[in-house]
Amino acid sequence: MADTNGTLTVAEMRRRRREREAVDARVKDLTDGLVVGTRNAAAEAAAAKVAADTAAAEALALAVRLYGSADDVAELTDIPLAEVERAAKSVPATRVKELREELQAKAEAKVAGARRRGTPAAAPAEGADSSSSGAVDSATANVPGQVSTGPVAAADQPAASVS
């Protein structure tokens, strides 16, 4: 407090100094927390990017294997041929085989489930063309790292998990 003539007392100066030191200490604590939190977020983002890049390379390698030509995949996806070839080479053949088997099992389970429910996908009408049969074509198939655009895309998408 100030005395009657406007000067500060020793006690008031000490109180203000302690208050300022407490604020400075709190600012330092908040700064430390911000640094740690930001670094952790950056590390998580980097790990997510690596996982996404791996999934994209695996999907491209699988597409090259299924289509039999990197040129066809590059043309269909509008991805430069060099990038498609680089991605396809970076994925081991055993991993591509695993992915293909996973998708095959998923497709078989989906078709078997449709048969059990008796949906039109299981039994197309006589003379019906393939577009009305509900069959899954390559444009609607779920490929790892790719979002499906098919009519049942939301039901087919797994929970956000990265392996």
C-alpha positions in Angstrom: 0.0 0.0 0.0 1.0 3.5 -0.5 1.2 5.9 2.4 -0.7 9.2 2.5 1.9 11.1 0.4 1.9 8.5 -2.5 5.1 6.6 -1.7 5.2 2.8 -1.5 5.9 1.0 1.7 8.5 -1.8 1.9 5.8 -4.4 2.5 3.9 -3.2 -0.6 7.0 -3.5 -2.8 7.7 -7.0 -1.5 4.1 -8.0 -2.2 4.2 -6.7 -5.7 7.5 -8.4 -6.3 6.2 -11.8 -5.1 3.1 -11.3 -7.3 5.2 -10.5 -10.4 7.4 -13.6 -9.6 4.3 -15.8 -9.3 3.1 -14.6 -12.7 6.5 -15.1 -14.3 6.6 -18.7 -12.8 3.1 -19.4 -14.2 4.1 -18.1 -17.6 7.1 -20.4 -17.6 5.0 -23.4 -16.6 2.5 -22.6 -19.4 5.3 -22.3 -21.9 6.8 -25.6 -20.9 3.4 -27.3 -21.3 2.9 -25.7 -24.7 6.4 -26.9 -25.9 5.8 -30.4 -24.7 2.2 -30.6 -26.1 3.3 -29.1 -29.5 6.2 -31.5 -29.8 4.0 -34.5 -29.0 1.4 -33.4 -31.5 4.1 -33.0 -34.2 5.4 -36.5 -33.4 1.9 -38.0 -33.7 1.3 -36.2 -37.0 4.6 -37.5 -38.4 3.7 -41.0 -37.4 0.3 -40.6 -39.0 1.9 -39.4 -42.2 4.2 -42.3 -42.3 1.3 -44.7 -41.8 -0.8 -43.0 -44.5 2.1 -43.0 -46.9 2.7 -46.7 -46.3 -1.0 -47.5 -46.8 -1.0 -45.5 -50.0 2.0 -47.3 -51.3 0.5 -50.7 -50.4 -2.7 -49.8 -52.2 -0.8 -48.7 -55.3 1.2 -51.9 -55.3 -1.9 -54.0 -54.9 -3.6 -52.1 -57.8 -0.5 -52.7 -60.0 -0.7 -56.4 -59.1 -4.4 -56.6 -59.9 -4.3 -54.6 -63.1 -1.0 -56.1 -64.2 0.4 -52.8 -65.4 1.7 -49.7 -63.7 0.8 -47.7 -66.8 -2.9 -48.6 -66.4 -2.9 -47.7 -62.7 -1.2 -44.4 -63.4 -3.7 -43.6 -66.1 -6.7 -44.6 -63.9 -5.6 -42.8 -60.8 -3.9 -39.7 -62.4 -0.8 -40.4 -60.4 2.5 -40.0 -62.3 3.9 -43.3 -63.6 7.2 -42.9 -61.8 5.4 -42.5 -58.4 3.3 -45.6 -59.1 6.3 -47.6 -60.0 8.3 -46.3 -56.9 5.4 -47.2 -54.6 4.9 -50.6 -56.2 8.6 -51.5 -55.8 8.7 -50.3 -52.1 6.1 -52.9 -51.0 7.2 -56.5 -50.6 5.3 -59.1 -52.7 4.3 -61.0 -49.5 2.6 -57.9 -48.2 0.7 -57.4 -51.5 -0.4 -61.0 -51.3 -1.6 -60.5 -47.7 -3.6 -57.4 -48.7 -5.1 -59.3 -51.6 -6.1 -62.2 -49.4 -7.6 -59.7 -46.8 -9.7 -58.0 -49.5 -10.7 -61.4 -51.0 -11.9 -62.5 -47.5 -13.8 -59.3 -47.0 -15.5 -59.5 -50.4 -16.5 -63.2 -49.8 -17.9 -62.3 -46.4 -19.9 -59.4 -47.9 -21.3 -61.6 -50.6 -22.1 -64.4 -48.1 -23.8 -61.9 -45.9 -25.9 -60.6 -48.8 -27.0 -64.1 -49.6 -28.1 -64.7 -46.0 -30.2 -61.5 -46.1 -31.6 -62.4 -49.5 -30.7 -59.0 -51.0 -30.7 -58.4 -54.7 -26.9 -58.5 -54.8 -27.1 -62.2 -54.0 -29.6 -63.2 -56.7 -29.8 -60.9 -59.8 -33.0 -61.1 -61.8 -33.0 -62.9 -65.1 -31.7 -60.8 -67.9 -30.5 -58.0 -65.5 -27.3 -56.3 -66.3 -24.4 -56.3 -63.9 -24.8 -52.6 -63.0 -28.2 -53.3 -61.4 -27.2 -56.5 -59.6 -25.5 -54.6 -56.8 -22.2 -56.3 -57.6 -19.1 -54.5 -56.2 -16.9 -53.2 -59.0 -13.4 -51.9 -58.7 -14.6 -48.3 -58.3 -16.4 -49.2 -55.1 -14.0 -51.7 -53.6 -12.3 -50.7 -50.4 -8.5 -50.6 -50.9 -6.3 -50.0 -47.8 -5.6 -46.3 -47.5 -8.4 -45.3 -49.9 -11.9 -44.1 -49.0 -14.6 -46.0 -50.7 -17.0 -44.1 -52.8 -19.6 -46.8 -53.1 -23.2 -46.7 -52.0 -22.4 -48.5 -48.7 -19.1 -46.7 -48.1 -20.0 -45.6 -44.6 -20.9 -49.1 -43.5 -17.7 -50.6 -45.0 -15.2 -48.1 -43.4 -13.4 -49.6 -40.4 -12.9 -47.6 -37.2 -9.9 -45.2 -37.3 -7.1 -47.7 -36.8 -3.7 -47.7 -38.4 -1.7 -50.8 -38.5 
